[in-house]
Amino acid sequence: MQFILSGIQSANQFLWSGPLLFLLMGTHLYFTMKLHFPQKKIFHAIKLSITPSSNKNGQNLSVFATLSTTLAATLGTGNIIGVSTAVALGGPGAIFWCWVTGILGMATAYAECFLSVRFRSRDKEGIYQGGPMYVWQNGLHNPFIGKLYALLTLTAAFGVGCTTQSNSITQTTTTSFGLNPHIAGIAAAVLAGLVIIGGVRSIGNVCMKLVPFLAVLYTGSCIFLLFLNREAFFPAIRLIVTHALAPRAALGGAVGSSLMLTARYGIARGLFTNEAGIGTSAIAAAASDTCNPAYQALVSMTAVFWDTVVMCLLSGLVIVTNMMLHPASIEGVNEAGLTDAAFSYLPVLGNVFLSLCLVAFAITTLIGWSYLGEQAYRYVTGNRGINVYKVAYIVMIYIGAVLPLNLVWECTDLINAFMILPNVAALFLLQNYLQNPA
């Protein structure tokens, strides 16, 4: 087993240290230019995301529900713990590269969601189904690659979407509240399971209510902390930019790093957080009740904006301003502890609040990824035995809560790498179908 783990770790180290980062950043840049900078439409896209749909058919999700489902799957521990790890390993400049990844990644998200709506299918009940697997089937007439992508998505759903999230819940509740992992696992399985069993509309309705509330709550707490740390706000921005372009020893014992190392951790964190280029957001986009691919693509593009451009940046600024004002607070903390150290300065129950946010975000990720995995399962099985998938997913929530997951994390990273290749290939092969944002 150790031999297998070492082999997978070596593969991940190679892929995520250069080849995939260059591939994805190159893809982001290419579609940014080809689509004439769709990022400039971001405020129009945000307005579209909250505009009531005029094409409701009672079966599919509104554009806001698809956005909420996408954010449910992407917002989470990556925005909190992931940013902390990036700063600890890559220095403050990693935040700059994470932010750049989010800005450019919006173009790739637009492209993959446009194609997903353009080449989606409709089942006998009138429900839309789509994603990179349908793009390969209906757009490129290669269902074999589509099925391969679906199998990878299904595996990732049980990995990063399920077991790793439930394990994060138990780690947080055990450390912060002394809760037994078995109890936490059962509670997480029951809470998420009640939503999952209800199907796509149940998932969409819960995500529409829960995700915006959590996002506003966490964002508001970050803004409040930045107000408390306001004297270090502009110095922190200067430090982030200068360290990104000319890395040097960071503050408070955080590592010094080379430009390549700083860019690597920042870019990798941005890519992992918003999943632009992996193709999973396109699966949710295809469930939209709109018939206009450009409309839905603009709305789906805002998920990358909120996830990385806004929330990761705020998390990073909170961490760096705290490092500058309270360097003693981060002495001896582990890679994931920088955010916790910063939130300890909230006037009331700062660390408890952060722990509750982590648990809540993990629950929404469980729910959001259950839908992505369900769509992959439907593609592979032809819509047969869907309840088998739901029960298995719920059981895996509990199993993930009580087992060590080093191998699962490494396997998930490798699976994500393999998902990128067919998704990006489809974008380039079908680029002539893309339309610039209206």
N, C-alpha and C positions, 0 to 999 in steps of 0.2 A: 504493500500500500504506500509506503514511504517513497519507494522508487517511482510509482505512478505520480504521486503528488509533486515530486521534484521535477519530473519531466514536464508536467503541465505548467508548473511555475516557470521553468526555463522558456517554454513556448510563449507564455504571457509576457515575460520580461522582454523577449525579443520583439514580439508583435507590437506591444503597447509602448515600447521605448523609441520607436521610429516609424516603421512601415505604415501602421494604421493611422498614426497621428498625421503623417504627411498626406496620406490618402484622403482622410476626412477633411483636413484643412484645405487641401487642394480642391476637393469637391465643393466645399463651402464657398471658396473664392470664385470658382468657375461659375456656379449658378447665381452667385451674387451679381456677377457681371453679365451673364447671359440674360437674366431676368431684369436687368437694368435697376438693380438695387431695390428689391421689394421691401427692404427694411424701411424705406422712406414712407411706406404706407402704414406704418405700425399704428398710428393713432386712428386712422380710418378703420384698420382691422379691429382695434379694441372696440370702437363704436359698433361695428358689425356684430361682434361677439355678444353684445348685450341687447341687440335689436331683436324683438320678438319675431319668430319665424312666421312667414305668410304661406308656408307650404306644408303645414302639419297634416300628417296622414294617420296619426294615432298609433303607428307601428314603430317608427324609427325615432331617433333622438333629435332634439333641437341642436342647433349649432353650439349653443352654450353648454348643453349637456355633454356633447362630444369633447368640447374644450375642458370641461370639468373632469371628465373621465381620463383624458390624457394627463392632466395635471395631477390627478389622484395617483396615477402610475409613476409619475416622474418626481413630483415634490416629495420630499421626505428626508431621510437621514443624510442623503448626499448633500443637501443644502445646508445641513447643520454640522454633522460630523465630517463629511467629505471636505468641506472648505477648511475646517480645522486641520485635517491631515495634509491638505495641499500646502497650507501656510507653514506647517511644521517641517515638511520635507523639502519644499521648494522655496520657502521664504515669502515675504509679503508680495513680491512681484508675481507670484503665481496667480494672485487675484486678478491682475491685469490681463493675463493670458486666458484665464477662465472667462472673463468678461468679453474679450475679443472673440473667443469661440462662440459665445452666445449670440453676439451681434451677427457674425457671419453665418452661423448655423441656422438662422431664421430662413435664409434663402433655400437651403437644402430641405428644411421642414416644409416649406411652401411647395417645392417640387414634388416631394414624395407624397404629400397629402393630395395634391392636384391629380396626380396619376392614379392614386388609390380611388378617388371618387370617379374619375374618368373611366376606369376599367373594373368597377365593382360589379357584383352580381346581386340578384334578388331571389330569395328563396320562395317557396310556394305560399308562405304566409305574408309575403310582401315586405319582408325585412331585408334591408341591405346588408351585404357582407363584402368586405374588401380588405385590402392590405397588399403588401408586396407579393404574396402568394397568388392573389387574383391578377395582379399586374403581369406576373409571369405567365399566368394561364390565358388571360383574355387579351393582353396586349402583345405578348411575345410568343404566345402559342406553345408554351413549354411547361406543361403542368408538372413535369418531374422536378424542375427547379422550384416550382411553387410549393410542391409537397415537401421538399427538403427544407425550404425556409420555414414552413409551418411546423415541421418537426422540431427545428431549432427553437422556434418561438415557444412551442409547448414545453420544451425542456427548460428554457429560460424562465417561463412562468412558474414552474415548480421550484426553480432555484432562486434567482434574485427577487422574483415577485412574491414568493411564498415563504420558503423555509428561512431565508436570510432575514426577511422582515420580522417574522415571528420570533426569531432568535434575538434580534435587536430589541424587541419588546421585553423579552424575559431578562436580558442583560440589564436593561434600564430599570425595570421594576424591581429586580433583585438588588441592584446596587443602591437605588434611591429609596425604596420602600420596604426592602426585606421580604418581598413576596416570593412564595415558592414557585419555581419555574413551571411545575405541572399545573398549578392553579392559573398562572398567567397564560399558559398555552391553551388551556381549556376555555378561558374567558375570551381570548382572541379568536379562537376557532368558532365559538358560538356567536360572537358579535358580527364577525365578517360573514359567517355562514348564513345568518338570517337574511343578509342583503343578497348574497350570491345566489341563494336558492330562488329568489324572486325574479331572476333573469335580467335581461338587458335594461328594461325600463326601471326596474328597482335599483340597479346599479347607477344608472344615470341620474335618477331622482335624488339618491343619497349623496352622490358626488356633487350635484349642483348645490345642495344645502351645506354640506360639511366642508368641502375644499375651499370655497371662498372665505368662509368663516375662519378656518385655520390659517389661511394665507394672510388675511388681514390682521389676525391676532399676533402672529409671529412677526410680520412686517412692522406692525405698530410698536411691538416691544423693541425691535432693532432701532427704529427711529427714536424711541425714547432714550435708549442707551446712548445713541449718537448725540442726542441733546445733552445728556449728562457729561459726555466726553467731548463736547464741542470744541474745547480749546485745542484738541489734538486732531480735529477733523481734516483741515487742510494740510497740516504736516503729514498726516497719514496718507492722503492722496499723493502728495509729492513723493513720499517714501515708496509707495506701491509702484508708481510709474518709473522712478529712477532705478529701483531694484529690479524691475522687469527688464530694463534695457542694459543695465550695468550691475549685475548681481554682486553683492558683497555680504559680509557677515550680517546676519539679521539681529533683531532685538531680543533681549531676554533669554539668550541661550538657544534660540531657534537656529537651525543650521544655516551656514553660508552655502551658496550654491553657484554653479555655473549657469550661463544663459540657457544652455540646453536643458539642464535639470529643472530650472525654474519654469521654462516654457512647457516642458514635458508634464510636470505635475499640474500646472494650471490648465493646459489644453485637455489633458486626460480627464481631469475633474469636470470640466465643462461638458465634454462629450458624454461622460457617464451620467451626468445629471440630467441633461435635456434630451439625450438619446437621438438627436438629429443625425441622420445617416444610418441609424440602425433599422429604422422603418416601423417601429412599434406604434408611434403616434398616428401613422397612416391607417392602422387598423381601426382605431377609434373614429378617425375622420370619416371613414367610409360609411359609418352608421348614421350619418347626418340625414335629415329629411330634406335638405336642399338639393336641387338638381344642378346647381352651378358649381363646377369644380374650383374655379378661381375664388369664389365667395368662401367656400369652406376652407380652402388652402390658406387664405388670409387669416381666417379665424384661428386655425390650427397653428399658424406661425406664431401667434401671440403666446402660446404655451412656452416656447423657448424664451421669449422676452421676459415673461413673468418668472420663469424658473431660474434662469441663469443671469440675464442682464439685470434683473431687479433683486431677487432674493439672495442669490449667491454673492452679489456685490455688497448688499447690506450686511450679510453675515461676515464677509471679509473685512469690511470697514469697522464693524464692532470689535472683531478680534484684534485688528492692528491698533486701533485707538486705545484699546485696553492694554495692549503690550507696551505702548508708549507711556501711558499714564500710570500703570500699575505693573511694572515688570516683575515685582516679587510674586504676583498672583499666579504666574505661569512657571515658576521654578519647580522643577521636578514633575510637572504634569506630563502625561503621555501624549501621543500625537493627536488623539481625539479629544483632549481635555481643554484645548484653548477656548472653545466656545463656552464650555461650562464655566471656565474661569471668568470670562467676560460677563456672563449672565449672573454670576454671584453678586454683582454690584447693583442688580435691581433692588429697589427699596424693600420689596416684600416677596419672600419665597422665590427668589430668582432661580435657584437650581431646581426646585420642585416644578416651577413653571416650565423650564426647559425640558425636564423629563417628561412631563405630561404632553408637551408639544411633540416630542420624539415618538411617544407611544401613539398619539393620535395620527400623526403623519404616517407611521408604519401601518396602522389599520387601514387608512385610505389607500395606501399602496397595495396592500393585500387585496382590497376590493377592485381597484383599477386593473391590476395585473390579472385578476381572475377572469375579467372580460377578455383581455388580450389572449390569454391561454385558451379560453372557450372558443374564440373564433378560429384559432389554429386547430383545435380539436375537431371542430365542425368541418373544417376543410379536409382534414386527413381522413375522417370517418364518414363524410357525407351526411352530417347532421344526425348520425345514429349514436344512441347511448350517451346523450349529453349529461344525464343525471349521474352516470358513472364518473365522468370528469369532475362534476361539482363535488361529489362525495369525496373523491380522492384528493382534491385540492384542499377541502376543509380538514381532512385527516392530516395532510402534510403540514398544515399550519401548526397543529399540535406537535407533530414529530420534530419539526424544525425548531420549536421552542425549547426542546429538552436535549438536543443533540449538539455536539461540537461540529462546526461547519467549515473548517479550513478548506477541505477538499471541495465542498460545494461552492464556496466563493471563487476558488481558482477555476473550477469547471465553468462557472457562469461567465467569468471574464473571457474564457476561450470561446464559449458559445456566442457571446456578443461579437467577438472578432469574426467568427464565421457568418453571422447574420449580416454584417456590414457588406460583405463582398457581393452577394446576389442583389441586395437592395441598391447599392451604388451602381452596379452594372446595369440594372434596369433603368435607373435615372438617365444614364448616358445613352443607352440604346433607344430610349423613347423620348429623348429631349425635344424632338421636333413637334411632339404633341402639346408641349407646355405653352401656356399663354401668359403674357405679362399681367401682373395685377391690374385690375381696372381702376 
